[in-house]
Amino acid sequence: MSRQNYVFTSESVSEGHPDKVCDRISDAVLDAFLTEEPNARVACETFATTNRVVVGGEVGLSDKRRLAEYMDRIDAIVRDCVRDIGYEQDAFHWKTLQVSNYLHAQSAHISQGVDKDGAGDQGIMFGYAVDETPELMPAPILYAHAILRRLAEARKSGAEPTLGPDAKSQLSLRYEGGRPVEVTQLVLSTQHAHEHQTSDDIRAIVEPHIRAVLPADWLTEATEWHVNPTGTFVIGGPDGDAGLTGRKIIVDTYGGAAPHGGGAFSGKDPTKVDRSAAYAARYLAKNVVAAGLARRCTLQLSYAIGVARPLSIYVDTHGTGATDPAAIETAVARVMDLTPRGIRTHLGLERPIYQRTAAYGHFGRAPDADGGFSWERTDLAEALKRAL
């Protein structure tokens, strides 16, 4: 029996956090190539620091002559991302930063296995779902994301013009009987415009937005608030701290509430199982819970480079299941083709839908009409029940 009474903490970071700036750029490069060709191969890494962005990695199009044309677009892609995020600081400005592009053609030794429908690499991927929120996500990470997304919307709309792009949130939730009931600690650090703004000033700005996002009864007199606890936070983004693609893998997934296989998502096309199989694992775990087969589900997939079929499927329902986890393992393999090609086809992943995933979590988001966040659908629930 899992613990029922405890405090659990998760953090999120905003789209202006240095690492998230890099994730955004890497996924924007991916979307650009997928717009040109659904089978484009991309493994794009980005590094950002004071007034500089470095982009590197491997890319591939079926017509290699067109690669040079696309390389010329990288500079504009970088600047568009930085401008949309909102950076116009003296030492990190979308107009004046230096962009270095070190992308090159994909290795033939890597592509040979993928071209035969095998996985693009070995690795393990985890999916997770829990019924403590309507989105079937752990509450701490879901609401940590929601706070920062709300503040970004207020900043970009002009409602809160003194907020800056760089921010972090952290929620500690107290659970009773396995359900979240109270925020015990709330941490919010956000970049702001003026050095004379105090922590109290920033709290006055952000508190109404935080209260609008969180369930009203979760904030009590006992809740401890830590808003800009170190004081002034005017210098932010890559000028304040260097950023790198793929450094926020726990923020991107379940906030530490579930295992992680170690592979990052951003900048990787869907032949890379680090990304596509992690999406499939979330999709399957969510449908297991949506089908009423368990209140909580962890699902692991494993792959080998050049091999199409998953090497293993593992399901843990943490004592909340209505059926044997081994039976669920067999059922998920029946209802979904878990080869890399099968996953891409089932979830429609060969589309430019990735830039939007780069901040505020890859999971717990509503599916988009154009296929974005397709792994958040619960359309497999009935098929799973029938397969048991």
KOLBA-68136 format. One line per field, with one value per residue (C-alpha): residue in one letter; residue number from 1; x, z, y. Coordinates in steps of 0.02 Angstrom, whole numbers. Each point is the difference from the previous one (the first is absolute). Layout:
N
res [A|...]
n [NUM|...]
x [X|...]
z [Z|...]
y [Y|...]
***
This chain:
388
res [M|S|R|Q|N|Y|V|F|T|S|E|S|V|S|E|G|H|P|D|K|V|C|D|R|I|S|D|A|V|L|D|A|F|L|T|E|E|P|N|A|R|V|A|C|E|T|F|A|T|T|N|R|V|V|V|G|G|E|V|G|L|S|D|K|R|R|L|A|E|Y|M|D|R|I|D|A|I|V|R|D|C|V|R|D|I|G|Y|E|Q|D|A|F|H|W|K|T|L|Q|V|S|N|Y|L|H|A|Q|S|A|H|I|S|Q|G|V|D|K|D|G|A|G|D|Q|G|I|M|F|G|Y|A|V|D|E|T|P|E|L|M|P|A|P|I|L|Y|A|H|A|I|L|R|R|L|A|E|A|R|K|S|G|A|E|P|T|L|G|P|D|A|K|S|Q|L|S|L|R|Y|E|G|G|R|P|V|E|V|T|Q|L|V|L|S|T|Q|H|A|H|E|H|Q|T|S|D|D|I|R|A|I|V|E|P|H|I|R|A|V|L|P|A|D|W|L|T|E|A|T|E|W|H|V|N|P|T|G|T|F|V|I|G|G|P|D|G|D|A|G|L|T|G|R|K|I|I|V|D|T|Y|G|G|A|A|P|H|G|G|G|A|F|S|G|K|D|P|T|K|V|D|R|S|A|A|Y|A|A|R|Y|L|A|K|N|V|V|A|A|G|L|A|R|R|C|T|L|Q|L|S|Y|A|I|G|V|A|R|P|L|S|I|Y|V|D|T|H|G|T|G|A|T|D|P|A|A|I|E|T|A|V|A|R|V|M|D|L|T|P|R|G|I|R|T|H|L|G|L|E|R|P|I|Y|Q|R|T|A|A|Y|G|H|F|G|R|A|P|D|A|D|G|G|F|S|W|E|R|T|D|L|A|E|A|L|K|R|A|L]
n [1|2|3|4|5|6|7|8|9|10|11|12|13|14|15|16|17|18|19|20|21|22|23|24|25|26|27|28|29|30|31|32|33|34|35|36|37|38|39|40|41|42|43|44|45|46|47|48|49|50|51|52|53|54|55|56|57|58|59|60|61|62|63|64|65|66|67|68|69|70|71|72|73|74|75|76|77|78|79|80|81|82|83|84|85|86|87|88|89|90|91|92|93|94|95|96|97|98|99|100|101|102|103|104|105|106|107|108|109|110|111|112|113|114|115|116|117|118|119|120|121|122|123|124|125|126|127|128|129|130|131|132|133|134|135|136|137|138|139|140|141|142|143|144|145|146|147|148|149|150|151|152|153|154|155|156|157|158|159|160|161|162|163|164|165|166|167|168|169|170|171|172|173|174|175|176|177|178|179|180|181|182|183|184|185|186|187|188|189|190|191|192|193|194|195|196|197|198|199|200|201|202|203|204|205|206|207|208|209|210|211|212|213|214|215|216|217|218|219|220|221|222|223|224|225|226|227|228|229|230|231|232|233|234|235|236|237|238|239|240|241|242|243|244|245|246|247|248|249|250|251|252|253|254|255|256|257|258|259|260|261|262|263|264|265|266|267|268|269|270|271|272|273|274|275|276|277|278|279|280|281|282|283|284|285|286|287|288|289|290|291|292|293|294|295|296|297|298|299|300|301|302|303|304|305|306|307|308|309|310|311|312|313|314|315|316|317|318|319|320|321|322|323|324|325|326|327|328|329|330|331|332|333|334|335|336|337|338|339|340|341|342|343|344|345|346|347|348|349|350|351|352|353|354|355|356|357|358|359|360|361|362|363|364|365|366|367|368|369|370|371|372|373|374|375|376|377|378|379|380|381|382|383|384|385|386|387|388]
x [0|74|7|-160|55|155|67|66|88|23|73|-27|98|-67|27|129|109|168|-22|-177|59|114|-137|-112|132|40|-183|-26|141|-84|-168|80|74|-160|-99|110|2|-95|144|133|131|48|106|25|88|6|113|-35|101|28|-51|39|-95|90|-100|74|-40|-59|-135|-55|-115|-27|67|171|17|-136|90|103|-157|-68|162|-23|-164|70|49|-178|-75|109|-43|-186|1|94|-112|-159|63|29|187|53|134|164|98|-130|-103|-78|65|181|46|126|-60|122|-66|93|-136|60|-67|-56|125|-27|40|-148|-120|27|-95|-138|-27|-47|-133|107|17|119|89|-6|-83|-140|-153|-133|-180|-105|-179|-95|-181|33|-36|-120|153|58|162|88|-70|164|77|-166|-33|182|-13|-168|66|142|-108|-125|139|71|-171|-19|174|-27|-174|69|-100|161|133|132|15|144|9|108|-91|-12|-140|-3|-148|1|-170|-63|-93|-133|-66|103|-83|74|-84|116|148|123|139|-7|158|-3|152|-31|106|-62|36|59|131|-105|-139|3|-54|-161|-29|19|-115|-134|14|2|-114|-167|56|56|-164|-94|91|0|-153|-61|4|181|68|-22|63|136|65|175|37|177|-10|168|80|174|-61|42|-17|22|138|-75|-1|160|88|-23|34|46|-132|7|-127|-63|47|-178|-58|-92|-88|-49|-80|-74|92|89|-161|51|162|90|102|125|-30|-50|-134|31|86|-27|-106|-125|112|93|-86|61|-142|-129|2|-11|-155|-69|33|-94|-142|-16|14|-130|-120|25|-57|-137|-67|-16|129|100|2|187|109|185|45|176|55|176|83|161|73|-51|-129|-183|-94|17|111|-115|-162|-22|-154|-15|-170|68|-133|-142|-40|-164|93|169|139|68|-168|11|174|-71|-149|100|104|-161|-84|149|144|149|131|72|-97|-158|12|31|-150|-119|37|30|172|76|-70|69|-83|150|44|-156|61|162|-69|-130|11|-19|-140|-166|-41|-162|17|4|-109|154|69|105|3|-84|75|-120|-153|-95|-71|82|-91|-140|119|106|-150|-50|177|2]
z [0|-52|123|15|107|-50|-78|-179|-95|-185|-93|-169|-98|-121|-187|37|108|-90|-24|-65|-124|-69|-2|-95|-132|-24|-23|-117|-109|4|-51|-144|-71|27|-90|-151|14|122|-2|39|125|135|157|44|155|53|120|56|101|4|-171|-87|-59|-69|-97|-46|-37|-143|-129|-155|-150|-139|-122|72|-118|94|166|-40|-31|169|89|-54|96|171|44|-28|97|151|-1|-20|152|109|-54|37|172|34|16|-41|133|-34|16|-79|-136|-149|-119|57|64|-99|-76|-41|-102|7|-66|-122|-96|99|22|-125|137|104|-145|-64|145|1|-187|33|125|150|154|-15|160|147|160|126|5|134|-6|150|42|163|32|124|-133|-150|-114|85|50|168|76|56|-174|-87|108|3|-190|8|111|-118|-155|78|44|-178|-72|116|-49|-187|4|84|158|101|-95|137|-1|-99|-102|121|145|109|105|129|92|153|16|152|-38|109|-48|-158|-61|-3|127|42|-60|144|-89|-156|-82|-143|-69|-148|-96|13|-80|139|136|124|-6|162|33|74|-158|-108|114|-19|-190|-10|144|-88|-149|110|95|-165|-53|160|79|128|150|-30|57|188|139|29|-180|-3|-146|-65|-139|-69|164|-51|-43|-164|-159|-144|-97|-66|-144|-88|55|181|-22|-151|-77|-87|-88|100|177|68|-28|167|-29|-173|67|172|122|82|38|-121|-64|-149|-129|-17|-179|-39|-128|-82|-168|-39|-145|36|-64|164|128|139|-56|-94|115|154|-79|-37|179|68|-123|55|186|-15|-92|131|134|-110|-29|187|0|134|95|-28|-135|-43|-168|-66|-178|-55|-172|-90|-143|-169|79|-32|137|182|98|151|66|188|93|185|68|176|84|-78|-144|-40|-95|-8|-64|-106|-90|-35|-72|-123|-40|-43|-125|-82|-19|-62|-118|108|-136|-32|-164|84|135|-125|-103|145|83|-161|55|-169|6|59|171|116|33|109|112|48|156|133|-20|-135|96|76|-147|-101|-172|-141|-156|-112|91|132|166|-83|136|123|-82|93|-156|38|164|-70|-107|153|98|-144|-16|180]
y [0|167|146|100|148|98|162|-4|139|39|148|81|131|129|16|134|-112|-21|-188|25|132|-135|-132|122|36|-185|-43|148|-67|-171|73|94|-160|-99|135|-32|-189|-115|-124|129|-55|124|-10|183|65|182|94|179|125|187|68|-165|-153|-154|-129|-170|-180|-109|30|-93|22|-125|131|43|147|92|-11|154|102|-51|39|181|8|-44|179|63|-147|39|185|-32|-115|123|143|-97|-51|184|31|177|21|91|-163|-116|80|-89|133|8|-174|-102|-164|-139|-147|-166|-115|-133|-150|-153|-141|-140|-125|62|17|-177|-78|130|-17|-183|58|-39|109|147|-50|-118|57|-11|113|22|57|44|47|25|47|141|133|3|-1|-162|87|21|160|82|9|38|153|56|10|86|140|43|-12|121|123|-11|38|150|62|-18|78|155|-29|-21|98|-5|-190|-74|-161|-102|-84|-155|-70|-138|-77|-111|-86|-92|-161|-81|-170|9|162|176|114|146|102|-1|97|108|66|124|90|113|122|179|167|117|-21|99|-133|-101|-177|70|101|-155|-101|133|-20|-190|-53|37|-104|-144|1|-2|-159|-104|-81|127|-116|-51|168|16|111|-130|10|74|116|28|129|59|-55|60|174|87|-104|122|-89|-161|-121|-54|159|-51|-185|-106|-113|-169|-111|-149|50|7|-179|-12|166|-65|-159|-39|112|-146|-97|-139|-79|76|-94|142|55|180|44|168|11|-185|-60|-141|-140|28|-110|113|110|-103|-152|113|77|-174|-55|151|-33|-181|37|138|-116|-136|123|74|-176|-27|-139|90|164|16|-76|-1|-77|-34|-37|-48|1|-44|101|-70|-118|39|-92|54|-117|7|73|22|63|44|53|31|-106|103|-116|-87|-136|-86|116|-143|-7|187|-25|-126|110|156|-99|-59|169|103|-34|50|-1|174|11|-65|133|139|-54|-30|167|99|58|43|177|168|-8|9|182|17|-142|86|88|-41|-188|-129|-87|52|115|-4|-82|128|-7|-11|-152|84|-94|-149|-110|82|-78|-135|-83|-168|-31|-108|-102|-37|-61|-113|-70|-64]
***
